[in-house]
Amino acid sequence: MRRISRRDFLNGMALTVASGLTPAAQIAADPARYPPALTELRGQHPGSFDVAHRTARAGERFRLGDAEESYDLVVVGGGISGLAAAWFFRRAAGANSHILILDNLDDFGGHAKRNEFSLDGRRIIGYGGSQSMQSPRTLYSETAKDLLRELGVDIGRFQTAFDHNLYPSLGLARGIFFGREAFGRDVLVPGDPMRIAAQGSPQSLAELVAAFPISQASKAQLLALYDFQRDPLSGHSAGEKRALLKMTSYRDYLTRVCGCSAEVANCFQGRTLGFFALGCDAVPAADVREFGYPGFAGLGLPAESAAERKEPYIYHFPDGNASLARLLVRSLVPAVGAGQGMDDIVLAPFDYDALDRPDHSIRIRLDSTCVDVREVGDNVLVGYVRAGAAHRIAAKHVVLACFHMMIPHIVPDLPEPQRAALAQNVKAPLVYTNVLVRNWRPWIRLKVHDIAAPMSFHSRVALDFPVSLGGYRHPRDPAEPIVLHLEHVPGAPNSGLDARSQFRAGTAKLLDMMFVDFEARIRDELDRMLGPGGFSSARDIGAITVNRWAHGYGYVANSLFDREDYEDTIVRAHQPFGRVAIANSDAGGDAYAHLAIDEASRAVRELLRS
Ligand SMILES: Cc1cc2nc3c(=O)[nH]c(=O)nc-3n(C[C@H](O)[C@H](O)[C@H](O)COP(=O)(O)OP(=O)(O)OC[C@H]3O[C@@H](n4cnc5c(N)ncnc54)[C@H](O)[C@@H]3O)c2cc1C
């Protein structure tokens, strides 16, 4: 197990040292703080995980006294799942229920994170994590749809709130950046072969690929991947082909089955990172086939499309799914601010001081890491550490809506098979960075709005989604400031490691990086990608917020590394024990907001049944 490095410690202490205060004094001294407006290193921000790491990695136990408060329900984890659990519990147990939600971050919402900026009197909103509601008509359960309705979310509104035409009307397309480290020189090519092939335009495809900085032989191999006449698995039955695609990484499929060069495989290496948090060396060919990656056209298998592709990707608030968290918080703790519905939530002011008041029946306590949960008599005692001091509270019920891999470290009485199952959920590390820029004229000159960079530090760099809602207006004029969205997924590409080992390696890398390390990479890559369009990081960047999710997406079964019965492990992991139930999207086996909601609903039902 990795020991806490000096850098973790320094990251955690940086704010405190800068202000000359102890952590406790700092929280007390800044009541007007508004976490969404904080910049630099956010997400799992400095100071938020030190106690968790001391508990989980170093096995430290904190001295906990008698219970200081008591509640009907304590929820550990103030992400969408924990907030939804409080909401479902209140609905079932009554409006007078006393509920406390604990979270170790300095903001609520967990991965559903809001970032805000202001420049020249304009307020600019971005998302720092959980991005969009994925195909809500197709994938959302009735429970999740019902909650959305109750919160005033009409998913039909996104049809007009999301401006499909803005970027195309300005002549902007998707593009690919080939970085010199892997491809010999920096080249930005406007256009995306996967999209052009889907539109059935072989001539445009050939013209596009001609501009790639790869050899002629590699270009021919790349184009052949789109050839319907060529079956690289001829002689195999349909069943054998499917089995092989499940057991073969896409990279191996390209190089070993289709006979492509490493150069061709590199064109796809990082394309899978945003969705799978793994490069194409660790994603099964069967999975990317469902997402329209090339190489499968001639196999003769019936077309299969992932459920995620059945709806347009438009269900996005300006702050992503953070609006769902804000709607939940405003419903649970009305004193944070007035208003109702999906429109006014976008610009609604939030009074963070109102989150945790003794006279409220529902309270949200931030900066508080749960370190111990145990049943004693008719109560569950919950220990947590806040600003260096350990506390204990008593609860009739507890929902653990925190990361599954953390639960074995805070619940000493769990049965061993359940501990082992929970530990299997190794979360994927990833970074969502928002860069506020003064204008986006360079993008117009370069004719792109969304750049995939398959071998670069940032695998994606894009103009923000064009969503205008509730008085918030997405910039339409390239002279206006805008937020750029950058994605970085660490891991250990082409190492031969399995998914969990890659995630652990990536987490360690992220925790070893300080803001200045990220900043240097951001400036370098933006200058190289956008410099030919007139961009200068020194002149054009207004602010940077790096949302570091060392523990990001919940684990998703991967046919390269997990057995077919992995579903049993997920079920074993979230079994209730006594008065404690387990939620979080981790319990749903995929990293989705709707699963966070469904699992919260299940956990509350389990508690109230017992
Ligand atoms: C970068 C990123 C992008 C994503 N994009 C999407 C998307 O587009 N669509 C989608 O549906 N989903 C997306 N997801 C998945 C996302 O995880 C879910 O949408 C959802 O936000 C998960 O909510 P949750 O409450 O289950 O977990 P979390 O949001 O992780 O909340 C759990 C909370 O528990 C806290 N916690 C952990 N341990 C403790 C402890 N010991 N004590 C106190 N608190 C603790 C954590 O800090 C966290 O705040 C994305 C995730 C990431 C990281």
The ligand as an ORCA input file, in Angstrom:
! r2SCAN-3c Opt
* xyz 0 1
  C     -15.114     13.536    -13.452
  C     -16.409     12.771    -13.357
  C     -17.356     12.885    -14.369
  C     -18.569     12.198    -14.270
  N     -19.509     12.364    -15.263
  C     -20.724     11.797    -15.122
  C     -21.755     12.048    -16.067
  O     -21.579     12.763    -17.063
  N     -22.981     11.489    -15.856
  C     -23.231     10.697    -14.786
  O     -24.371     10.244    -14.618
  N     -22.249     10.430    -13.890
  C     -21.013     10.952    -14.033
  N     -20.037     10.711    -13.102
  C     -20.272      9.715    -12.037
  C     -20.604     10.313    -10.684
  O     -19.844      9.562     -9.780
  C     -22.114     10.206    -10.410
  O     -22.842     10.931    -11.366
  C     -22.574     10.763     -9.073
  O     -22.182     12.106     -8.941
  C     -22.093      9.910     -7.913
  O     -22.721     10.344     -6.745
  P     -22.504      9.562     -5.393
  O     -23.200     10.325     -4.339
  O     -22.845      8.133     -5.585
  O     -20.928      9.589     -5.124
  P     -19.967     10.824     -4.836
  O     -20.328     11.978     -5.660
  O     -18.582     10.285     -4.952
  O     -20.276     11.196     -3.315
  C     -19.730     10.501     -2.228
  C     -19.269     11.500     -1.213
  O     -18.810     10.813     -0.041
  C     -17.686     11.505      0.451
  N     -16.954     10.622      1.343
  C     -16.162      9.559      1.037
  N     -15.675      9.014      2.164
  C     -16.163      9.750      3.199
  C     -16.013      9.685      4.604
  N     -15.269      8.735      5.183
  N     -16.635     10.623      5.348
  C     -17.392     11.596      4.789
  N     -17.577     11.686      3.459
  C     -16.975     10.771      2.685
  C     -16.945     11.873     -0.819
  O     -15.985     12.882     -0.647
  C     -18.089     12.333     -1.699
  O     -18.351     13.711     -1.509
  C     -18.817     11.365    -13.168
  C     -17.845     11.224    -12.168
  C     -16.659     11.923    -12.257
  C     -15.627     11.762    -11.181
*
